[in-house]
Every structure is written in C-alpha cells, then in structure tokens.
Amino acid sequence: MDVLTAYEDGASELEDPALLDRATELQRILFTQDDDFLAETANRQQSEEPFSGVIYAHQLRVSVGDCIRDLELIAEVYEPHELAGQAMFLPL
C-alpha cells in the first residue's frame, strides 16, 4: 500500500476543497476523519464535479486498528478508479 500524508506532500495547510483537488490531481483516494469532508464530498457528488474518492472514519467510532485493516482490504479489492466520485465509510 502506497501512502502519502498531506504533511509529507506539503499540503497539510490546504483548505478541504484544495486538499481534495490535490488528491484528485495525484489520483489518490483521500482518507479522513474530518467531518467537513463529508459536506465537500456531497457537494461534489451533487454537482457531478469529479474527485478521486474519499474514505471517511469517525474519530470516536472506529479504532486505528480497524481503520488500518479496512484500508488494507480496500486497497486489495479496489482499483483507485473504482472509487472515483464515491464516499466510503469505515468500518466496512
């Protein structure tokens, strides 16, 4: 699994829309625990604006171990293009 954090990419200070644009530019699925991304994702789905896909896990409802397990499973089962324009919620 190839992981790139926003911090490593120098994008940690970007606002949510710009961060999602950056992930899309890099053709990477964005994993977040930030509730605000759900609104941005819904807006893009409604306006049919393309984006690479978002995987969301609530901070208090999913353990780190469960997130890692589910993210590994998603990486094994899906190709990135299959998640384009989608929001996926953890735990699976």
C-alpha positions, 0 to 999 in steps of 0.5 A: 500500500502506497501512502502519502500524508498531506504533511509529507506532500506539503499540503497539510495547510490546504483548505478541504476543497484544495486538499481534495483537488490535490488528491484528485490531481495525484489520483489518490483516494483521500482518507479522513476523519474530518467531518467537513469532508463529508459536506465537500464530498456531497457537494461534489457528488451533487454537482457531478464535479469529479474527485478521486474518492474519499474514505471517511472514519469517525474519530470516536467510532472506529479504532486505528486498528480497524481503520488500518485493516479496512484500508488494507482490504480496500486497497486489495479489492479496489482499483483507485478508479473504482472509487472515483466520485464515491464516499466510503465509510469505515468500518466496512 
